[in-house]
């Protein structure tokens, strides 16, 4: 194998795929990335057997072939080269790297034993705006469970309907739901799949970094088969297994009635919650929200026997009777940060029922928190 590519293109391609590699004592070749120069394209590939990433880079193929190289060593070395042409040549079990006055040999392995990244073959695909999809993923991913024993909650639920895509993340203490429009639709029937957290974290890392040519106006195409999903955008493809579990019927916990509804400024509430949180109890992270209807005030408070107390009064528009809830302030801050509008609403039933938070102007995002029982 012999190829020539610009250092910039190699650098972007290597960093797009190399984060999947790492210490793997059971299968050391997974610490490598594969360079595949065949069929008039140069592909860089990496996999950890659960997620696979492929990135096609620009370059010239003088001799086709494939080779695998330690991803960390290769990435570190390519990053230090000048932004000039880089020549990569395989000689026996070495990859010779040459650029201007730089020349090195890096030990590698043939590609025969490298695991294949499965191809998701489908005539149908869904298409979403890349910026909109990245924002939607980020707005629910933080709520996904980190408990390995709850496999069904360890990923994001993607529900494809005829015109829109609904994303859901929950750990049973809080839940985030985001709806976005599909640009291109797939099959007519509704489809529900659970995508692992790691897969979507990789997508956000690659699509949000300087690893692609996406100018913000691109699209992400989503392909599905029985147990795998593929995301294709720019020159990148991410293939992942799906979580083969039944997602809980989360819609039954979304409140459809409320006793007290509050409209309040997002920034003011966020500042008050952070200030009160300084005095919350360690490990409990409790902040109390008291809704005083006649006064039109939300009282944000926290008390600690060790540090003191904080009481903050915020003006608000309140409908319904006085009410009060105690909430984990970390959960509350997470949700508030993903509301688009400056004005938000809070819908409360009582101190023991789910609290609903959403933007006052739009209905495409909602966030639910279970209160801390007093």
KEZA-709611 format. One record per atom (N, C-alpha, C): residue in one letter; x, y, z. Coordinates in pm, whole numbers, padded with zeros to 5 digits, always signed. Example, Ala and Ser with C-alpha at 12.3 -4.5 7.8 and 13.67 -1.06 7.14 Angstrom:
# residues 2
A+01319-00569+00780;A+01230-00450+00780;A+01320-00330+00780;S+01285-00225+00708;S+01367-00106+00714;S+01290+00003+00787;
This chain:
# residues 374
X+00084-00120+00000;X+00000+00000+00000;X+00087+00124+00000;X+00051+00220-00083;X+00118+00349-00083;X+00016+00457-00117;X+00004+00555-00029;X-00090+00664-00052;X-00023+00797-00019;X-00079+00904-00074;X-00032+01040-00046;X-00152+01125-00010;X-00144+01196+00102;X-00255+01282+00145;X-00199+01401+00219;X-00276+01508+00226;X-00235+01624+00303;X-00241+01592+00452;X-00148+01650+00528;X-00147+01629+00672;X-00279+01669+00735;X-00339+01778+00687;X-00467+01825+00742;X-00575+01719+00727;X-00581+01657+00610;X-00684+01556+00586;X-00661+01432+00671;X-00534+01390+00682;X-00503+01276+00767;X-00536+01304+00913;X-00498+01423+00958;X-00523+01460+01098;X-00671+01457+01130;X-00753+01516+01043;X-00896+01517+01068;X-00954+01376+01066;X-00910+01296+00970;X-00962+01161+00959;X-00923+01074+01076;X-00797+01083+01120;X-00749+01002+01230;X-00821+01037+01359;X-00837+01165+01387;X-00901+01204+01512;X-01050+01177+01511;X-01108+01166+01392;X-01250+01132+01386;X-01276+00989+01429;X-01181+00899+01402;X-01206+00758+01428;X-01130+00704+01549;X-01023+00770+01591;X-00930+00707+01685;X-00980+00701+01829;X-01084+00776+01863;X-01131+00776+02002;X-01193+00642+02042;X-01229+00560+01944;X-01286+00429+01978;X-01179+00329+02019;X-01055+00359+01983;X-00948+00265+02015;X-00899+00289+02157;X-00832+00189+02214;X-00782+00205+02350;X-00720+00076+02396;X-00704+00063+02526;X-00643-00057+02582;X-00741-00174+02572;X-00706-00272+02492;X-00788-00391+02480;X-00696-00513+02487;X-00688-00571+02605;X-00597-00683+02625;X-00647-00811+02561;X-00779-00825+02548;X-00834-00947+02491;X-00818-00952+02340;X-00824-00837+02275;X-00809-00830+02130;X-00726-00706+02097;X-00593-00719+02107;X-00504-00602+02093;X-00517-00528+01962;X-00561-00596+01856;X-00570-00527+01727;X-00675-00416+01730;X-00766-00419+01828;X-00865-00312+01840;X-00802-00182+01888;X-00677-00187+01932;X-00606-00063+01965;X-00558+00008+01839;X-00571-00060+01726;X-00528-00004+01598;X-00644+00057+01523;X-00612+00145+01430;X-00707+00188+01328;X-00661+00127+01197;X-00753+00111+01104;X-00720+00052+00976;X-00721+00158+00867;X-00621+00153+00782;X-00616+00235+00661;X-00649+00144+00545;X-00754+00175+00473;X-00799+00092+00362;X-00799+00177+00235;X-00705+00150+00147;X-00694+00226+00022;X-00730+00136-00095;X-00856+00134-00126;X-00907+00049-00234;X-01026+00116-00301;X-01056+00073-00423;X-01174+00122-00496;X-01177+00274-00505;X-01059+00334-00527;X-01045+00479-00548;X-01084+00563-00427;X-01081+00504-00307;X-01109+00583-00187;X-01015+00541-00075;X-00980+00639+00009;X-00896+00613+00126;X-00986+00620+00249;X-01000+00507+00316;X-01086+00500+00433;X-01003+00476+00559;X-01036+00550+00664;X-00981+00525+00797;X-01093+00465+00881;X-01065+00353+00948;X-01168+00282+01022;X-01121+00248+01162;X-01216+00247+01256;X-01189+00201+01392;X-01317+00141+01449;X-01301+00044+01538;X-01416-00019+01601;X-01379-00073+01738;X-01477-00080+01826;X-01459-00148+01954;X-01555-00267+01964;X-01604-00311+01849;X-01698-00422+01831;X-01842-00384+01861;X-01865-00274+01928;X-02001-00226+01951;X-02034-00109+01860;X-01935-00022+01839;X-01950+00094+01752;X-01835+00093+01652;X-01863+00127+01527;X-01760+00139+01426;X-01770+00273+01356;X-01655+00336+01329;X-01653+00465+01261;X-01565+00455+01138;X-01615+00506+01026;X-01540+00511+00902;X-01537+00655+00853;X-01418+00700+00810;X-01405+00834+00755;X-01327+00825+00625;X-01383+00879+00518;X-01317+00882+00388;X-01243+01014+00375;X-01114+01006+00343;X-01034+01127+00329;X-00986+01142+00184;X-00952+01265+00149;X-00900+01292+00015;X-00753+01253+00009;X-00712+01202-00105;X-00573+01165-00123;X-00554+01088-00252;X-00430+01051-00278;X-00394+00979-00400;X-00348+00839-00364;X-00405+00740-00432;X-00365+00601-00411;X-00267+00561-00521;X-00144+00536-00482;X-00045+00490-00579;X-00041+00337-00584;X-00056+00275-00467;X-00065+00129-00460;X-00175+00093-00362;X-00281+00026-00407;X-00391-00006-00314;X-00348-00108-00211;X-00426-00114-00102;X-00397-00211+00003;X-00459-00168+00134;X-00436-00248+00240;X-00488-00218+00373;X-00381-00247+00476;X-00388-00174+00589;X-00290-00191+00695;X-00349-00136+00823;X-00307-00192+00938;X-00353-00139+01066;X-00234-00088+01146;X-00259+00018+01221;X-00153+00088+01292;X-00204+00134+01428;X-00116+00134+01528;X-00155+00182+01661;X-00213+00323+01650;X-00337+00338+01690;X-00408+00464+01667;X-00346+00580+01744;X-00308+00556+01868;X-00254+00665+01950;X-00121+00714+01897;X-00031+00621+01864;X+00100+00660+01812;X+00085+00734+01679;X+00003+00677+01591;X-00016+00737+01459;X-00077+00877+01470;X-00180+00891+01554;X-00245+01022+01571;X-00148+01125+01626;X-00072+01086+01728;X+00023+01180+01788;X+00128+01225+01687;X+00176+01132+01605;X+00281+01167+01509;X+00226+01254+01396;X+00112+01216+01341;X+00053+01294+01231;X+00023+01436+01277;X-00018+01450+01401;X-00053+01582+01454;X+00067+01677+01456;X+00188+01621+01465;X+00309+01704+01475;X+00372+01736+01340;X+00323+01675+01234;X+00380+01700+01102;X+00335+01835+01047;X+00416+01896+00959;X+00372+02020+00894;X+00255+01992+00800;X+00177+02093+00772;X+00061+02076+00684;X+00106+02072+00539;X+00169+01962+00505;X+00220+01937+00370;X+00176+01798+00328;X+00218+01755+00213;X+00187+01620+00167;X+00256+01517+00256;X+00183+01411+00287;X+00237+01301+00367;X+00227+01174+00284;X+00336+01102+00278;X+00340+00976+00201;X+00342+00860+00300;X+00247+00768+00283;X+00238+00650+00369;X+00264+00526+00283;X+00364+00448+00323;X+00402+00330+00247;X+00417+00211+00342;X+00355+00100+00306;X+00370-00022+00385;X+00489-00101+00333;X+00584-00131+00424;X+00698-00214+00390;X+00706-00324+00494;X+00668-00445+00451;X+00657-00560+00539;X+00559-00529+00652;X+00605-00520+00778;X+00515-00492+00890;X+00536-00352+00946;X+00588-00263+00863;X+00609-00124+00903;X+00529-00031+00813;X+00482+00078+00874;X+00425+00187+00796;X+00528+00299+00794;X+00579+00329+00676;X+00677+00436+00661;X+00603+00566+00634;X+00627+00666+00718;X+00561+00795+00708;X+00666+00899+00669;X+00645+00968+00556;X+00741+01067+00508;X+00669+01197+00476;X+00726+01309+00521;X+00673+01441+00491;X+00784+01544+00507;X+00820+01611+00396;X+00932+01704+00395;X+01055+01638+00458;X+01106+01693+00568;X+01226+01637+00630;X+01194+01541+00744;X+01068+01495+00752;X+01028+01397+00853;X+01020+01259+00788;X+01070+01160+00859;X+01058+01022+00815;X+01061+00931+00935;X+00966+00839+00942;X+00962+00746+01054;X+00903+00614+01010;X+00928+00510+01091;X+00867+00380+01072;X+00784+00348+01196;X+00661+00304+01174;X+00573+00266+01284;X+00533+00120+01265;X+00555+00040+01367;X+00518-00101+01361;X+00367-00115+01350;X+00324-00205+01264;X+00181-00227+01247;X+00150-00373+01221;X+00030-00399+01176;X-00014-00535+01146;X-00097-00534+01019;X-00101-00648+00955;X-00187-00661+00839;X-00333-00649+00878;X-00416-00625+00778;X-00559-00600+00805;X-00643-00727+00805;X-00579-00842+00782;X-00656-00966+00768;X-00736-01000+00893;X-00681-00971+01010;X-00748-01007+01136;X-00832-00894+01194;X-00838-00782+01125;X-00913-00668+01179;X-01063-00693+01164;X-01139-00672+01269;X-01285-00699+01261;X-01351-00610+01156;X-01441-00671+01081;X-01515-00595+00981;X-01622-00509+01049;X-01639-00388+01000;X-01749-00303+01045;X-01871-00338+00961;X-01979-00385+01024;X-02095-00429+00946;X-02152-00317+00861;X-02203-00354+00746;X-02268-00258+00658;X-02418-00266+00679;X-02477-00151+00708;X-02623-00145+00725;X-02684-00121+00588;X-02740-00225+00532;X-02795-00218+00397;X-02945-00192+00406;X-02988-00084+00344;X-03130-00050+00344;X-03159+00048+00231;X-03270+00028+00165;X-03310+00121+00059;X-03376+00245+00117;X-03422+00236+00241;X-03491+00348+00304;X-03404+00411+00411;X-03413+00541+00423;X-03341+00610+00528;X-03420+00733+00571;X-03390+00779+00691;X-03448+00903+00742;X-03341+01012+00732;X-03384+01133+00710;X-03290+01244+00697;X-03330+01356+00792;X-03230+01407+00867;X-03254+01517+00961;X-03145+01622+00942;X-03177+01746+00974;X-03076+01851+00972;X-02969+01823+01075;X-02843+01835+01038;X-02735+01795+01128;X-02732+01878+01255;X-02744+02010+01244;X-02740+02095+01363;X-02859+02069+01453;X-02975+02051+01393;X-03097+02026+01472;X-03087+01892+01544;X-03032+01792+01475;X-03022+01660+01537;X-02920+01660+01649;X-02806+01724+01629;X-02705+01730+01735;X-02760+01798+01859;X-02833+01906+01838;X-02892+01977+01951;X-02996+01891+02022;X-03074+01817+01945;X-03177+01730+02003;X-03113+01618+02086;X-03010+01558+02033;X-02941+01450+02106;X-02886+01503+02238;X-02819+01619+02233;X-02761+01677+02354;X-02867+01710+02458;X-02989+01742+02413;X-03094+01784+02505;X-03159+01669+02579;X-03131+01544+02540;X-03187+01429+02611;X-03080+01335+02664;X-02960+01341+02607;X-02856+01244+02642;X-02816+01252+02789;X-02818+01372+02846;X-02776+01390+02985;X-02867+01318+03084;X-02991+01289+03042;X-03088+01227+03133;X-03085+01075+03129;X-03004+01017+03041;X-03000+00871+03026;X-02936+00807+03148;X-02986+00691+03185;X-02934+00619+03302;X-02791+00572+03279;X-02711+00579+03386;X-02574+00528+03382;X-02563+00394+03456;X-02676+00338+03494;X-02680+00210+03565;X-02675+00096+03464;X-02565+00022+03464;X-02548-00088+03368;X-02650-00198+03386;X-02714-00205+03502;X-02813-00308+03528;X-02950-00276+03468;X-02965-00153+03419;X-03093-00114+03358;X-03069-00089+03210;X-03054-00198+03136;X-03011-00190+02997;X-03109-00110+02911;X-03238-00123+02936;X-03337-00054+02852;X-03329+00097+02866;X-03274+00145+02978;X-03263+00290+03001;X-03122+00342+02973;X-03033+00255+02923;X-02895+00296+02904;X-02868+00357+02766;X-02973+00390+02695;X-02960+00454+02565;X-03074+00551+02542;X-03074+00613+02426;X-03178+00709+02389;X-03279+00640+02298;X-03406+00658+02331;X-03514+00606+02247;X-03534+00700+02128;X-03525+00644+02007;X-03556+00718+01886;X-03685+00661+01828;X-03789+00745+01821;X-03917+00704+01765;X-03939+00779+01634;X-03935+00704+01523;X-03953+00763+01391;X-04100+00751+01352;X-04161+00864+01325;X-04298+00867+01275;X-04296+00918+01131;X-04410+00940+01075;X-04415+00979+00934;X-04346+01112+00908;X-04362+01208+00998;X-04308+01341+00974;X-04205+01387+01076;X-04201+01321+01192;X-04108+01371+01293;X-04034+01258+01364;X-03934+01299+01440;X-03852+01208+01518;X-03859+01254+01663;X-03890+01160+01753;X-03898+01189+01896;X-03782+01120+01966;X-03704+01196+02044;X-03592+01142+02119;X-03624+01150+02267;X-03593+01042+02341;X-03624+01036+02484;X-03506+00978+02560;X-03475+01042+02673;X-03376+00987+02765;X-03430+00995+02907;X-03409+00889+02985;X-03456+00890+03123;X-03373+00797+03210;X-03366+00828+03339;X-03305+00739+03437;X-03405+00701+03545;X-03532+00728+03519;X-03648+00704+03605;X-03667+00811+03713;X-03567+00897+03734;X-03582+01010+03826;X-03612+01138+03750;X-03575+01140+03625;X-03602+01253+03537;X-03614+01202+03395;X-03678+01282+03311;X-03703+01241+03173;X-03700+01362+03082;X-03633+01350+02967;X-03630+01456+02868;X-03681+01402+02736;X-03769+01480+02672;X-03824+01441+02542;X-03811+01557+02445;X-03760+01529+02325;X-03742+01632+02223;X-03797+01581+02090;X-03873+01665+02022;X-03928+01631+01890;X-03869+01724+01784;X-03828+01664+01673;X-03778+01743+01559;X-03843+01692+01431;X-03844+01777+01330;X-03901+01740+01201;X-03801+01660+01119;X-03852+01562+01047;X-03769+01487+00954;X-03765+01561+00821;X-03647+01566+00760;X-03634+01627+00626;X-03671+01526+00518;X-03628+01403+00539;X-03661+01296+00447;X-03713+01179+00526;X-03820+01117+00483;X-03883+01012+00563;X-03851+00876+00505;X-03855+00777+00592;X-03829+00639+00552;X-03959+00564+00535;X-03968+00443+00591;X-04090+00363+00579;X-04210+00433+00643;X-04328+00398+00598;X-04449+00463+00649;X-04479+00423+00793;X-04445+00299+00830;X-04479+00254+00964;X-04385+00318+01067;X-04437+00340+01188;X-04357+00397+01296;X-04252+00295+01341;X-04134+00346+01376;X-04022+00261+01419;X-03965+00316+01549;X-03939+00227+01645;X-03879+00265+01774;X-03752+00184+01795;X-03642+00252+01823;X-03516+00183+01851;X-03447+00252+01968;X-03361+00177+02038;X-03282+00232+02149;X-03136+00234+02106;X-03076+00353+02103;X-02939+00371+02058;X-02849+00390+02181;X-02740+00313+02192;X-02651+00325+02309;X-02595+00466+02326;X-02575+00503+02450;X-02520+00635+02483;X-02387+00659+02414;X-02299+00559+02417;X-02166+00575+02359;X-02173+00613+02212;X-02265+00553+02139;X-02279+00581+01997;X-02312+00727+01972;X-02407+00779+02049;X-02449+00918+02030;X-02343+01015+02081;X-02268+00976+02183;X-02157+01059+02228;X-02051+01070+02118;X-02024+00960+02049;X-01930+00963+01938;X-01982+01052+01825;X-02111+01042+01797;X-02169+01125+01692;X-02153+01273+01725;X-02183+01311+01850;X-02170+01451+01890;X-02025+01496+01884;X-01934+01409+01924;X-01792+01446+01923;X-01742+01470+01780;X-01777+01378+01690;X-01728+01390+01553;X-01799+01503+01478;X-01932+01503+01484;X-02008+01604+01410;X-01992+01743+01468;X-01952+01752+01595;X-01935+01883+01658;X-01793+01934+01656;X-01700+01856+01600;X-01560+01896+01601;X-01513+01937+01463;X-01383+01957+01452;X-01323+01998+01325;X-01281+01877+01244;X-01368+01776+01239;X-01333+01652+01173;X-01408+01633+01043;X-01502+01721+01014;X-01580+01708+00892;X-01584+01842+00821;X-01642+01839+00703;X-01656+01962+00624;X-01794+02023+00639;X-01874+01972+00733;X-02010+02021+00751;X-02008+02167+00793;X-02078+02250+00718;X-02081+02393+00749;X-02202+02431+00833;X-02271+02332+00885;X-02389+02360+00968;X-02518+02348+00893;X-02511+02337+00760;X-02633+02326+00681;X-02656+02188+00625;X-02577+02092+00670;X-02584+01958+00615;X-02694+01874+00675;X-02697+01750+00633;X-02795+01655+00681;X-02727+01530+00733;X-02795+01462+00821;X-02753+01331+00869;X-02856+01230+00821;X-02808+01128+00752;X-02897+01021+00706;X-02888+00905+00804;X-03003+00852+00840;X-03011+00745+00940;X-03068+00621+00874;X-02989+00513+00878;X-03029+00385+00819;X-03051+00284+00932;X-03151+00197+00914;X-03183+00096+01015;X-03196-00041+00952;X-03150-00143+01026;X-03192-00279+00995;X-03235-00345+01125;X-03238-00477+01131;X-03298-00545+01246;X-03231-00510+01378;X-03099-00502+01380;X-03031-00480+01509;X-02919-00378+01502;X-02915-00299+01396;X-02809-00200+01382;X-02863-00069+01327;X-02786+00035+01352;X-02820+00168+01302;X-02694+00231+01245;X-02709+00310+01140;X-02597+00381+01080;X-02632+00527+01064;X-02537+00614+01100;X-02551+00758+01079;X-02446+00798+00975;X-02491+00861+00868;X-02399+00902+00762;X-02410+01053+00741;X-02296+01119+00746;X-02292+01263+00723;X-02154+01301+00675;X-02151+01398+00584;X-02025+01441+00526;X-01951+01317+00476;X-01828+01293+00522;X-01750+01177+00478;X-01744+01070+00587;X-01832+01079+00686;X-01826+00992+00803;X-01946+00898+00807;X-01920+00775+00852;X-02028+00681+00882;X-02003+00620+01019;X-02106+00622+01104;X-02101+00559+01236;X-02202+00445+01236;X-02155+00325+01263;X-02241+00207+01268;X-02242+00154+01411;X-02359+00120+01460;X-02370+00074+01599;X-02476-00033+01611;X-02455-00119+01708;X-02561-00212+01746;X-02671-00133+01816;X-02791-00189+01818;X-02902-00132+01893;X-02918-00209+02023;X-02980-00147+02121;X-03009-00214+02248;X-03139-00293+02231;X-03128-00424+02241;X-03241-00512+02216;X-03322-00529+02344;X-03393-00425+02381;X-03477-00424+02500;X-03606-00349+02470;X-03705-00368+02556;X-03831-00295+02544;X-03822-00167+02625;X-03840-00054+02562;X-03833+00073+02635;X-03961+00090+02717;X-03949+00140+02839;X-04070+00157+02923;X-04172+00251+02857;X-04298+00232+02893;X-04405+00319+02844;X-04398+00450+02922;X-04305+00535+02882;X-04277+00658+02958;X-04391+00758+02953;X-04473+00751+02850;X-04577+00853+02833;X-04680+00852+02946;X-04691+00739+03014;X-04789+00732+03121;X-04749+00815+03243;X-04619+00854+03252;X-04578+00935+03367;X-04577+01084+03334;X-04604+01120+03207;X-04611+01261+03172;X-04744+01317+03223;X-04741+01414+03313;X-04868+01467+03368;X-04953+01531+03258;X-05082+01501+03258;X-05172+01567+03163;X-05265+01666+03234;X-05249+01678+03366;X-05320+01781+03442;X-05222+01842+03541;X-05259+01954+03597;X-05175+02019+03698;X-05264+02102+03789;X-05212+02135+03906;X-05282+02223+03999;X-05229+02365+03993;X-05097+02376+03980;X-05034+02508+03981;X-04944+02522+03859;X-04965+02626+03781;X-04883+02654+03663;X-04813+02788+03682;X-04685+02791+03654;X-04604+02911+03675;X-04530+02946+03547;X-04535+03072+03510;X-04456+03125+03397;X-04350+03216+03456;X-04223+03190+03421;X-04113+03262+03486;X-03997+03276+03391;X-03911+03373+03415;X-03791+03391+03333;X-03689+03281+03360;X-03639+03220+03254;X-03545+03108+03268;X-03415+03152+03335;X-03359+03262+03290;X-03229+03305+03343;X-03238+03341+03491;X-03347+03406+03529;X-03365+03443+03670;X-03376+03319+03758;X-03455+03222+03713;X-03471+03100+03791;X-03339+03024+03799;X-03267+03017+03690;X-03141+02944+03688;X-03041+03006+03786;X-03033+03137+03786;X-02942+03207+03877;X-02981+03182+04023;X-03111+03188+04050;X-03159+03169+04187;X-03134+03027+04236;X-03158+02929+04149;X-03136+02789+04188;X-02988+02764+04217;X-02900+02819+04134;X-02757+02800+04157;X-02712+02866+04288;X-02771+02983+04317;X-02735+03052+04441;X-02783+02974+04563;X-02907+02926+04557;X-02960+02849+04670;X-02886+02716+04686;X-02841+02660+04573;X-02777+02529+04577;X-02650+02527+04662;X-02589+02643+04679;X-02468+02652+04762;X-02498+02605+04905;X-02624+02619+04946;X-02664+02585+05083;X-02748+02457+05089;X-02748+02379+04982;X-02822+02253+04983;X-02743+02148+05060;X-02811+02044+05101;X-02747+01939+05180;X-02660+01851+05090;X-02540+01823+05135;X-02446+01741+05059;X-02505+01605+05029;X-02497+01563+04904;X-02548+01432+04865;X-02696+01428+04837;X-02769+01529+04881;X-02914+01535+04857;X-02945+01638+04749;X-02871+01747+04750;X-02882+01853+04647;X-03022+01912+04643;X-03083+01930+04761;X-03221+01973+04766;X-03237+02124+04763;X-03328+02168+04678;X-03370+02308+04672;X-03523+02309+04674;X-03580+02397+04756;X-03726+02405+04771;X-03780+02516+04683;X-03886+02486+04608;X-03958+02587+04530;X-04097+02602+04591;X-04126+02721+04644;X-04258+02752+04697;X-04329+02846+04601;X-04450+02810+04561;X-04527+02889+04466;X-04638+02961+04542;X-04626+03093+04553;X-04723+03174+04627;X-04808+03248+04526;X-04929+03197+04504;X-05013+03244+04394;X-05056+03389+04410;X-05109+03427+04527;X-05161+03563+04546;X-05051+03667+04537;X-04934+03634+04586;X-04822+03728+04582;X-04752+03730+04446;X-04778+03627+04363;X-04710+03619+04235;X-04560+03604+04252;X-04521+03515+04344;X-04379+03498+04378;X-04346+03348+04386;X-04229+03315+04331;X-04170+03183+04353;X-04054+03201+04449;X-04058+03130+04561;X-03952+03139+04660;X-03858+03019+04641;X-03733+03051+04611;X-03631+02947+04591;X-03543+02947+04716;X-03537+02833+04786;X-03465+02832+04913;X-03392+02700+04935;X-03293+02706+05021;X-03221+02586+05064;X-03162+02613+05201;X-03156+02510+05284;X-03106+02525+05420;X-03013+02409+05454;X-02901+02444+05515;X-02806+02343+05561;X-02761+02378+05702;X-02762+02280+05790;X-02718+02305+05926;X-02571+02339+05936;X-02494+02307+05833;X-02351+02333+05835;X-02311+02463+05769;X-02382+02502+05662;X-02339+02620+05584;X-02432+02740+05597;X-02559+02720+05626;X-02651+02832+05639;X-02774+02813+05553;X-02831+02925+05507;X-02952+02915+05426;X-02956+03027+05323;X-03039+03006+05222;X-03060+03107+05117;X-03208+03112+05084;X-03262+03233+05073;X-03403+03254+05036;X-03407+03361+04928;X-03463+03328+04813;X-03469+03420+04700;X-03613+03427+04650;X-03665+03548+04634;X-03802+03569+04586;X-03797+03614+04440;X-03868+03541+04356;X-03871+03574+04213;X-04014+03606+04170;X-04034+03718+04100;X-04168+03747+04048;X-04205+03647+03938;X-04333+03607+03936;X-04377+03509+03838;X-04528+03520+03820;X-04573+03469+03708;X-04717+03459+03683;X-04761+03320+03725;X-04848+03311+03827;X-04886+03182+03884;X-05036+03163+03874;X-05075+03051+03820;X-05216+03013+03813;X-05239+02894+03906;X-05350+02897+03983;X-05381+02786+04071;X-05342+02815+04215;X-05360+02715+04302;X-05334+02735+04445;X-05184+02737+04476;X-05153+02782+04599;X-05014+02775+04646;X-04967+02629+04642;X-04838+02613+04619;X-04785+02478+04608;X-04638+02480+04647;X-04581+02362+04663;X-04440+02354+04704;X-04382+02219+04662;X-04258+02221+04612;X-04187+02097+04577;X-04041+02112+04619;X-03980+02000+04651;X-03836+01995+04677;X-03771+01915+04565;X-03671+01976+04501;X-03615+01918+04379;X-03463+01909+04389;X-03408+01806+04328;X-03263+01794+04311;X-03218+01907+04218;X-03139+02000+04270;X-03106+02119+04191;X-03021+02084+04068;X-02941+01978+04074;X-02860+01939+03959;X-02950+01897+03843;X-03054+01820+03875;X-03149+01780+03772;X-03219+01902+03713;X-03255+01995+03800;X-03327+02113+03755;X-03241+02199+03663;X-03116+02221+03700;X-03025+02302+03618;X-03004+02237+03482;X-02986+02104+03481;X-02968+02034+03353;X-03083+02062+03257;X-03205+02053+03308;X-03321+02073+03223;X-03337+02216+03177;X-03321+02310+03269;X-03337+02452+03235;X-03239+02492+03125;X-03118+02439+03130;X-03015+02476+03032;X-03051+02434+02891;X-03144+02340+02875;X-03179+02294+02741;X-03313+02350+02692;X-03371+02442+02766;X-03491+02510+02718;X-03450+02624+02625;X-03513+02633+02510;X-03471+02731+02409;X-03512+02873+02443;X-03633+02890+02495;X-03687+03024+02513;X-03647+03083+02647;X-03648+03214+02654;X-03613+03281+02779;X-03723+03267+02883;X-03847+03250+02836;X-03959+03231+02929;X-03996+03084+02934;X-04012+03031+03056;X-04044+02890+03073;X-04164+02872+03163;X-04221+02752+03157;X-04335+02720+03243;X-04302+02601+03332;X-04361+02601+03450;X-04352+02488+03542;X-04494+02447+03579;X-04524+02320+03563;X-04656+02268+03597;X-04641+02169+03712;X-04709+02199+03825;X-04691+02124+03949;X-04826+02065+03992;X-04823+01939+04040;X-04942+01878+04098;X-04932+01887+04250;X-04831+01820+04306;X-04807+01827+04451;X-04662+01786+04477;X-04629+01775+04605;X-04489+01752+04644;X-04440+01612+04610;X-04530+01522+04570;X-04489+01384+04544;X-04512+01340+04400;X-04554+01430+04314;X-04586+01394+04176;X-04486+01458+04080;X-04471+01400+03959;X-04376+01454+03863;X-04403+01601+03830;X-04295+01678+03819;X-04303+01820+03783;X-04265+01835+03636;X-04341+01914+03563;X-04319+01930+03420;X-04263+02069+03390;X-04154+02073+03313;X-04089+02197+03274;X-04081+02203+03121;X-04112+02319+03065;X-04103+02335+02920;X-04095+02482+02885;X-04061+02511+02759;X-04058+02649+02713;X-04200+02703+02702;X-04213+02832+02726;X-04346+02893+02718;X-04391+02909+02574;X-04295+02917+02481;X-04329+02948+02342;X-04340+02826+02253;X-04278+02715+02289;X-04279+02598+02201;X-04309+02472+02280;X-04359+02370+02209;X-04400+02246+02275;X-04317+02127+02228;X-04201+02153+02165;X-04123+02042+02111;X-04024+01983+02211;X-04014+02042+02333;X-03924+01989+02434;X-03992+01994+02570;X-03986+01883+02641;X-04036+01882+02778;X-03939+01807+02867;X-03944+01843+02995;X-03852+01785+03092;X-03928+01759+03221;X-03912+01639+03276;X-03987+01598+03394;X-03888+01557+03504;X-03917+01600+03625;X-03836+01561+03741;X-03928+01507+03850;X-03887+01397+03911;X-03957+01347+04029;X-03905+01424+04150;X-03993+01484+04231;X-03948+01561+04347;X-03882+01471+04452;X-03806+01535+04538;X-03752+01468+04656;X-03861+01464+04761;X-03893+01347+04808;X-04000+01338+04909;X-03948+01387+05045;X-04025+01472+05107;X-03986+01530+05235;X-04011+01432+05349;
